[in-house]
Amino acid sequence: MIRVAICGTGTMGRLVLDTIEAQQDLQAVGFVEPLAQGDDKVQSGEKIYPVYQDPGTLFEKTHPDVVVDFTNAQFTPTLVEAALAHGVRPVIGTSGVAVETIDRLRAGCVEASLGAVYAANFAIGAVLQMYMAALASRFFDSAEIIELHHDRKVDSPSGTALTTARLMRAARDEDFTMNVPALEHLPHARGGDLGGIPIHSVRLPGFVASQEVIFGGFGQTLTLRHDTTGREAFMPGVVIAVHEVMNRTALVEGLDQLVGLGK
């Protein structure tokens, strides 16, 4: 039985709880909630789970094997330090985590021979899209990314878009060729630029998460699109990561490494 702590009591945290409870070999043990007050609890059916503001306290009292984090990038460094100190394996899907935090997690996992997973996206379709975008990058010299999310998303571009662009650039020996307008009526109308790939962020109510990667060539275009219509799309990836992290002794970056698409 793998004991799982959950970081965050919001929509994603509750969805992770439902998913963990549905697995025969996984057991939820409690929640970390930075905004917790007093004796907060989470009830699911007849089960009542403790909620702690401090991750170290939760880890000391419940002894989890894994902690799943879909909260806020500002809190992730605190969670990482506590997890490393208590030998808890982090599975992190929080968007916008700083490079310094990932570097610290990577080094800490090596020092402790501890497994961890950090992924920009846990939806299998998004992982496949990133893989295929990197593959197509060898054959097209121009590409753009449009990512569309709900209006409550705090960062832009999305972590998925940044990861996609980095994978696309790494698949080539040079930057993509990007149109630079001679006249720009509005600043940044062509989007942000990573490796010659313009990235455009849309934030509107009604979206969950969608991404288009558009390649252009002489006489043709290729469009790869993935739509997340519900947060349930992330849960199979979370289950895979929770199981696989138990067999790892270092940080795994990207779900592709766990589903046979990584190098």
N, C-alpha and C positions, 0 to 999 in steps of 0.2 A: 504494500500500500504506500503510495507516494503522498506525503502530506504537503498541502499547498496553502500558502498564505496569499491574500489578494490585496493589492494596493489600490485603494479608491473604492468608495461606496456608491458611486454614481451609476449611470446607465451601463457603462462598460463593466464596471466591477460586479454589478448584479448579474449581468449576462455571463461573465466568467464563472461566477458562483453556480449558476444554473448548469453550466456546461460541466464543471468539475463534479457536481453532485450526480450527474447522469452517467459518469464513468465508474465502472466497478472497481477499478484499481487506483482511483484518486480520491483523496479525502480533504475537503476544505477545513481549515483550522481557525481562521480568523482574518480580520481586516486591519490594514494600516490606512488611516485617514488623517491627512495633515490638518483638516478642519474639525476633527472630532472634539466633542465637548463632554466632559464628565464621564458618565458610565454609558456611553452610546453602545447600542447593540444592533446587529442585523438579524432579523428573523426570516427564516425560510421554511415554511411549513411548521413542523414541530421543533425544528432545530434553531438554536440561538447562538450566534457567533459573536465573540468579543471584538471590539473595535478599539484600537490604540492609536494615539497621535504619534507616538514614537515607535519606529520600526524595531529598534533594538529591544524594547520592552516586549513587543509581540513575539519576537523570535525567542527570547528567553523563556517566555511563559508557554508557548505552544510548540516549539521545536519543529518548524516546518523544514521540508527538504528543498522546496522551491517557493519563490515568490513571483507572482505575475503582476506586472506594472503597466497600466494604461492610464496614467494620471497626468501630471504636469512636469515638464522638463526642468523646472526650477527646483522640484522636490527630488528628482531622480538622483542627484549626487548624494543626498542624505541617505536614500535607500541603498545605493550602491555601497557606501561605506559600512552601513550596518550589516548588509548581507555578507560582505567580505569578512567582517569581524566575527560573524556567527556561523560561517560556513554554509550559508543558504544560497542556493543557485538562482540567480535572477533570470527571468524571462521578460524582456522589456520590449514593449511596442509603443511606448510614448513617442510622440512626434517632436522633433526639434531639439533632441538631446545634444548638448554641446560636444564637440570633438574631444575636449579635455576630459569629459566624463567617460566617454567611450575608451579613451586611452588609459584612464585610471582603472576602469573595469578590466580591460585587457591585461594590464600589468598585474593587477591583483589576482586575477584568475591563474596566471602563470605561477605566481608566488605560492598560491595555496593549492595548486592542482585542482581547481574548482571549475566546474562547467557553468556556462552562462550563454544566453541567446539574446542578441539584439537584432531586431528586424524592422525595417521601415514599413513593412506591410505583411500581415499574416494571412491575407486572402490568397488562396492558391492561384486564382486567375491573375491577380496582380503579379505574383511571382513569375508566372509563365510569361506575362507581358514583358516584364523586365528582361527575362532571358531571351525572348525573341527579338526585342529591341536591340540588345547587344549583338545578336547574330546578324541582324539586318544592317547594322552600322558598318559592317565590312564592305557593303555593296552600294551604299548611298553616301554622297558627300554633303548633303544638306538635310537637316531635320529640325523639327520644332516640337515642343511639348505643351499641351494645354491640360491643366489639372483643375478640376471643379469640385469644390467642397461646400458644405453647409456654412452658413454665415457666422457660426459660433467658433469656427476654427481660428486659433490665435496666431498661427504662424503661416508664413508664405515665403517661398514656395513650400509645398508639402515635402515631408521627408521622402515620400515615395518618388516624387518628381526629381529631387536632388540625387537620390540613389540611382534612378533610371539614367539620368544624364551622365553621372560618373561612370556607370557601367558601359554606356554607349561610347564615351570618350576613351575609356580604357581598352575597348575593343579595336581601336584604331591607333595608328602611329602619329596622328596629327589632329588638330582641331577640325571641326566641321566648317564648311564654307557658309557664312551667314550674310544675308542681305543687310547692308547698313544704309538706311535712307539718307539721301542728300538733304532732305527737308523733313524735319520732325515737328509737327504742329503741337503735339503734346509730349512732354518728357516721358521717356521710358515706354512709349507706345508699342515698341517692338519687344517688350518684356525684358526680364533679366537674362543674363548670358552666362552659360557655363560650358566651356569648351567649344564655343561656337554654336551652341544650341539655345535659341531663345525659349524661355519658360514663361508661360502666361498663367496667372492664378485667377480663378473665378471663385467668388464667395457669394452664394445666394441661398436663401431658404428653399427647401425642397430637395436639395442634393444631400447625399450621404458622402460618397467619394467616387469620382470618376477620373479617368485619365486617358488622353489621346496622345499617341506618339505618331507624328506624321513625317514620313520621309519623302523627299522630292528628288526626281531625276529627270533626265531628258525624256519627254513624252510619257511620263508615268509618275504616279504617287502611290505610296503604300501607307495605310493607316492601321495602327494597332490600337484598339480601344478596349478598356475594361471598365465596367460599371459595378459598383457596390450599391445594391439597393437596400441592404439591411446589414446591421452590424454582426448578424449571425455569420456572415461570410468569413469573419476572422476566427471563429471558434475552432474549426478543424485544424487550422494552423497552430493555434494555441495548444491544443491537445498533443499534437505532434511534438511541439517544442518542449512541453513539460515532460513527456516521456524521454525524448532524446537527450535533454540536458543532463539527465541522470547518468548517461554513459560517456559524458565528455569531461575533459580535464582542462579546458581552455575556453575562451570566448569564441562563439560561432556568430559570425556577422552575416545575416541574411538567411531566410528560410530555405532558399535554394540549396544551401549546403546540407539541409536535412531531408530533402525530398529527391535527391539524386541528380540535381541540375548543376551543382557546383563543381568546380574543378577538383 
